[in-house]
């Protein structure tokens, strides 16, 4: 990331997908690389993955989206204290990676900042990580930090 990214206002937005289990303390220590950018717009983005048998309407999620917004508020307030413009978005989708990619195609983001967890057990062998799926298909850079 160079100075051009910092000075170009049209490319000064960052998408930060968050999972429901993200702890505030882990997030703050992981996000320090973002502090190098001058006043970017940050979108905290959460995707609720809906099973194929359930509807995709937010009303059917029984408050899951509202709980995420409550979880994300302290993170948003922390960014605002650092003089960043912050918005919180949620989506309901069949695939988390596809929802992140769709959001980047509709927004004017410079890059995606993803927090990555170590995977263990059967999940390692049976599925591909969301970060890997997003980075393989994304048209914009993906920065991932291991928690």
Backbone as numpy.savetxt, mean C-alpha at the origin, in Angstrom:
# Nx Ny Nz CAx CAy CAz Cx Cy Cz
16.03 6.68 -7.07 15.19 7.86 -7.07 16.08 9.10 -7.07
15.83 9.97 -7.96 16.68 11.14 -8.06 15.90 12.41 -7.80
16.56 13.56 -7.91 15.94 14.85 -7.68 14.79 15.14 -8.61
14.83 14.58 -9.83 13.74 14.82 -10.79 12.42 14.34 -10.22
12.43 13.21 -9.53 11.22 12.68 -8.93 10.70 13.64 -7.87
11.58 14.23 -7.11 11.17 15.14 -6.06 10.58 16.43 -6.63
11.09 16.91 -7.74 10.67 18.20 -8.27 9.46 18.12 -9.18
9.17 16.98 -9.76 8.06 16.83 -10.68 6.80 16.55 -9.87
5.93 17.56 -9.72 4.73 17.44 -8.88 3.79 16.36 -9.40
3.78 16.11 -10.70 2.88 15.10 -11.24 3.34 13.70 -10.88
4.60 13.55 -10.48 5.11 12.24 -10.11 5.51 12.20 -8.64
4.80 12.91 -7.81 5.17 13.00 -6.41 4.18 12.28 -5.50
3.48 11.28 -6.03 2.54 10.52 -5.23 3.08 9.11 -5.02
2.86 8.61 -3.82 3.38 7.29 -3.45 2.21 6.43 -2.99
2.12 5.21 -3.50 1.11 4.26 -3.06 1.74 3.33 -2.04
1.14 3.22 -0.85 1.65 2.37 0.21 0.57 1.36 0.59
0.59 0.17 -0.02 -0.38 -0.86 0.38 -0.07 -1.37 1.79
-1.10 -1.52 2.60 -0.94 -2.00 3.97 -1.85 -3.20 4.20
-1.36 -4.16 4.95 -2.21 -5.28 5.33 -2.80 -4.97 6.70
-3.81 -5.72 7.05 -4.49 -5.48 8.31 -3.58 -5.70 9.51
-2.60 -6.58 9.40 -1.72 -6.90 10.52 -0.51 -6.00 10.66
-0.42 -4.92 9.91 0.75 -4.04 9.99 0.74 -3.29 11.32
1.82 -3.45 12.08 1.93 -2.74 13.35 2.53 -1.36 13.11
2.04 -0.39 13.86 2.48 0.99 13.71 3.99 1.11 13.88
4.56 0.47 14.89 6.01 0.60 15.15 6.83 0.01 14.01
6.40 -1.14 13.47 7.10 -1.73 12.33 7.01 -0.82 11.12
5.84 -0.23 10.94 5.64 0.62 9.77 6.54 1.84 9.83
6.58 2.51 10.95 7.35 3.75 11.07 8.84 3.50 10.81
9.39 2.42 11.35 10.81 2.16 11.12 11.08 1.76 9.67
10.12 1.13 9.02 10.31 0.70 7.63 10.14 1.82 6.62
9.40 2.85 6.99 9.07 3.89 6.03 10.10 5.01 5.98
11.13 4.93 6.78 12.13 5.99 6.81 12.72 6.35 5.44
12.88 5.40 4.50 13.38 5.82 3.17 12.49 6.84 2.46
11.20 6.84 2.78 10.29 7.80 2.15 10.56 9.23 2.60
11.14 9.38 3.75 11.34 10.72 4.30 12.34 11.55 3.49
13.01 10.94 2.54 13.97 11.67 1.70 13.25 12.53 0.66
11.98 12.25 0.40 11.25 12.98 -0.64 10.59 14.21 -0.04
10.59 15.29 -0.79 10.01 16.52 -0.30 8.51 16.55 -0.56
7.77 16.49 0.52 6.32 16.62 0.52 5.58 15.79 -0.52
5.80 14.49 -0.57 5.00 13.71 -1.52 3.58 13.52 -0.99
2.71 13.17 -1.87 1.36 12.77 -1.51 1.39 11.27 -1.32
0.90 10.81 -0.18 0.96 9.39 0.14 -0.45 8.84 0.26
-0.69 7.72 -0.41 -1.97 7.04 -0.31 -1.76 5.73 0.42
-2.37 5.60 1.59 -2.35 4.34 2.32 -3.49 3.50 1.75
-3.17 2.35 1.22 -4.12 1.56 0.44 -4.26 0.16 1.02
-5.48 -0.25 1.25 -5.74 -1.58 1.80 -6.75 -2.30 0.92
-6.46 -3.56 0.64 -7.35 -4.38 -0.17 -7.89 -5.51 0.69
-9.20 -5.64 0.72 -9.83 -6.77 1.37 -10.06 -7.80 0.27
-9.43 -8.95 0.45 -9.57 -10.01 -0.55 -10.85 -10.78 -0.26
-11.78 -10.74 -1.20 -13.07 -11.39 -1.04 -13.07 -12.75 -1.73
-13.58 -13.77 -1.05 -13.69 -15.08 -1.71 -14.63 -15.00 -2.91
-14.47 -15.91 -3.81 -15.26 -15.90 -5.04 -16.75 -16.03 -4.78
-17.12 -16.60 -3.64 -18.53 -16.80 -3.33 -19.19 -15.59 -2.68
-18.41 -14.57 -2.34 -19.00 -13.39 -1.69 -19.07 -12.23 -2.65
-20.01 -11.32 -2.42 -20.12 -10.14 -3.29 -18.95 -9.19 -3.06
-18.65 -8.35 -4.06 -17.55 -7.39 -3.95 -17.99 -6.03 -3.40
-19.23 -5.89 -3.01 -19.71 -4.60 -2.53 -19.15 -4.31 -1.13
-18.72 -3.07 -0.90 -18.18 -2.71 0.42 -19.19 -2.90 1.55
-20.48 -2.76 1.25 -21.51 -2.90 2.27 -21.53 -4.32 2.85
-21.11 -5.30 2.06 -21.15 -6.69 2.52 -19.94 -7.06 3.37
-19.04 -6.16 3.60 -17.82 -6.47 4.33 -17.95 -6.31 5.84
-19.14 -6.00 6.33 -19.43 -5.94 7.77 -18.42 -5.14 8.58
-18.07 -3.99 8.14 -17.19 -3.11 8.91 -15.71 -3.37 8.76
-15.30 -4.32 7.91 -13.87 -4.60 7.73 -13.15 -3.36 7.20
-13.77 -2.68 6.25 -13.13 -1.49 5.68 -13.02 -0.38 6.71
-14.04 -0.21 7.53 -14.00 0.82 8.57 -12.92 0.50 9.60
-12.75 -0.78 9.95 -11.69 -1.17 10.91 -10.31 -0.82 10.36
-10.11 -1.03 9.05 -8.82 -0.67 8.48 -8.59 0.84 8.56
-9.62 1.60 8.24 -9.46 3.06 8.32 -9.10 3.49 9.74
-9.69 2.84 10.75 -9.34 3.15 12.14 -7.90 2.77 12.44
-7.43 1.65 11.87 -6.04 1.21 12.06 -5.07 2.15 11.35
-5.47 2.64 10.17 -4.58 3.48 9.36 -4.51 4.92 9.85
-5.47 5.37 10.62 -5.48 6.78 11.07 -4.21 7.19 11.82
-3.69 6.38 12.77 -2.45 6.80 13.43 -1.27 6.92 12.46
-1.22 6.04 11.47 -0.16 6.11 10.46 -0.32 7.38 9.64
-1.56 7.67 9.24 -1.82 8.89 8.46 -1.46 10.13 9.27
-1.82 10.15 10.54 -1.51 11.30 11.39 0.00 11.47 11.54
0.73 10.37 11.65 2.18 10.45 11.75 2.77 11.10 10.50
2.29 10.66 9.32 2.76 11.26 8.06 2.41 12.75 8.00
1.21 13.10 8.42 0.80 14.50 8.40 1.68 15.35 9.31
2.11 14.78 10.43 3.02 15.50 11.32 4.39 15.71 10.67
4.72 14.86 9.71 5.97 15.01 8.96 5.77 15.88 7.72
4.61 16.52 7.60 4.25 17.45 6.52 4.01 16.76 5.17
3.41 15.57 5.22 3.01 14.87 4.01 1.51 15.00 3.84
1.06 15.00 2.60 -0.37 14.96 2.30 -0.75 13.48 2.23
-1.75 13.05 3.03 -2.08 11.64 3.15 -3.55 11.40 2.86
-3.81 10.32 2.12 -5.18 9.86 1.94 -5.23 8.37 2.24
-6.41 7.91 2.63 -6.61 6.49 2.93 -7.64 5.96 1.95
-7.28 4.87 1.27 -8.20 4.23 0.31 -8.31 2.76 0.66
-9.50 2.23 0.44 -9.71 0.80 0.60 -10.40 0.26 -0.65
-10.21 -1.02 -0.88 -10.84 -1.67 -2.03 -11.19 -3.10 -1.65
-12.19 -3.62 -2.33 -12.57 -5.02 -2.18 -12.31 -5.67 -3.53
-11.56 -6.76 -3.53 -11.19 -7.40 -4.80 -10.96 -8.89 -4.59
-10.91 -9.61 -5.68 -10.60 -11.04 -5.63 -9.10 -11.27 -5.47
-8.27 -10.34 -5.96 -6.82 -10.46 -5.90 -6.22 -9.16 -5.39
-5.43 -9.24 -4.33 -4.78 -8.07 -3.76 -3.82 -7.45 -4.77
-3.00 -8.28 -5.41 -2.03 -7.76 -6.37 -2.73 -7.04 -7.53
-3.79 -7.63 -8.05 -4.52 -6.99 -9.16 -5.13 -5.66 -8.73
-5.64 -5.59 -7.51 -6.22 -4.34 -7.02 -5.16 -3.25 -6.88
-3.97 -3.62 -6.41 -2.87 -2.65 -6.30 -2.49 -2.15 -7.69
-2.36 -3.05 -8.63 -2.00 -2.66 -9.99 -3.08 -1.79 -10.63
-4.33 -2.09 -10.37 -5.42 -1.27 -10.91 -5.39 0.13 -10.31
-5.11 0.22 -9.02 -5.01 1.54 -8.38 -3.88 2.36 -8.98
-2.75 1.73 -9.28 -1.64 2.49 -9.87 -1.98 2.95 -11.28
-2.84 2.22 -11.98 -3.20 2.65 -13.34 -4.19 3.80 -13.31
-4.96 3.93 -12.23 -5.93 5.02 -12.15 -5.38 6.25 -11.44
-4.33 6.06 -10.63 -3.72 7.19 -9.92 -2.47 7.67 -10.64
-1.92 8.76 -10.15 -0.72 9.33 -10.76 0.46 9.11 -9.81
0.82 7.84 -9.63 1.84 7.47 -8.65 3.22 7.39 -9.27
4.24 7.82 -8.51 5.62 7.73 -8.95 6.18 6.34 -8.67
5.77 5.75 -7.55 6.21 4.41 -7.22 5.30 3.82 -6.16
5.49 2.51 -5.94 4.75 1.78 -4.91 5.75 1.41 -3.82
5.41 1.69 -2.59 6.27 1.35 -1.45 5.58 0.23 -0.68
6.16 -0.98 -0.71 5.52 -2.14 -0.10 6.33 -2.67 1.07
5.63 -3.06 2.11 6.24 -3.71 3.25 6.09 -5.21 3.05
7.19 -5.91 3.22 7.21 -7.34 2.93 7.50 -8.11 4.20
6.77 -9.19 4.40 7.00 -10.06 5.56 7.67 -11.35 5.11
8.42 -11.94 6.01 8.99 -13.26 5.73 7.86 -14.27 5.69
7.92 -15.13 4.70 6.90 -16.16 4.57 7.47 -17.47 5.05
6.62 -18.27 5.67 7.09 -19.55 6.17 6.03 -20.62 5.93
6.44 -21.86 6.07 5.51 -22.97 5.96 5.02 -23.21 4.54
3.81 -23.71 4.44 3.22 -24.06 3.15 2.98 -22.85 2.25
2.72 -21.69 2.85 2.48 -20.50 2.03 3.66 -20.20 1.12
4.87 -20.50 1.59 6.06 -20.25 0.79 6.04 -21.09 -0.48
5.57 -22.30 -0.37 5.61 -23.22 -1.51 4.37 -23.17 -2.38
3.23 -22.79 -1.81 1.98 -22.88 -2.55 1.56 -21.59 -3.25
2.07 -20.46 -2.82 1.63 -19.21 -3.45 2.79 -18.25 -3.67
2.59 -17.35 -4.62 3.60 -16.32 -4.88 3.27 -15.10 -4.04
4.29 -14.39 -3.62 4.06 -13.23 -2.78 3.37 -12.12 -3.57
2.61 -11.33 -2.86 1.91 -10.20 -3.48 2.93 -9.21 -4.02
4.00 -8.96 -3.25 5.04 -8.03 -3.70 5.65 -8.50 -5.01
5.93 -9.78 -5.12 6.52 -10.31 -6.35 5.55 -10.15 -7.53
4.29 -10.46 -7.32 3.30 -10.31 -8.38 3.19 -8.86 -8.85
3.17 -7.94 -7.88 3.05 -6.51 -8.22 4.31 -6.04 -8.94
5.49 -6.39 -8.44 6.72 -5.90 -9.06 6.92 -6.46 -10.46
6.46 -7.67 -10.72 6.59 -8.25 -12.07 5.70 -7.56 -13.09
4.54 -7.06 -12.66 3.57 -6.51 -13.61 3.45 -4.99 -13.57
4.07 -4.36 -12.61 3.90 -2.92 -12.43 4.62 -2.10 -13.50
3.98 -1.06 -13.95 4.59 -0.15 -14.93 5.44 0.91 -14.22
5.31 1.02 -12.90 6.09 1.99 -12.13 6.98 1.23 -11.15
8.03 1.86 -10.63 8.94 1.18 -9.71 8.25 0.72 -8.43
8.71 -0.40 -7.90 8.21 -0.94 -6.64 9.39 -1.01 -5.68
9.25 -0.36 -4.54 10.27 -0.42 -3.49 9.70 -1.31 -2.40
10.42 -2.37 -2.04 9.93 -3.23 -0.97 10.94 -3.26 0.17
10.41 -3.26 1.37 11.23 -3.29 2.59 10.78 -4.48 3.40
11.71 -5.31 3.82 11.41 -6.49 4.62 11.20 -6.09 6.06
10.06 -6.49 6.62 9.77 -6.22 8.04 10.47 -7.23 8.90
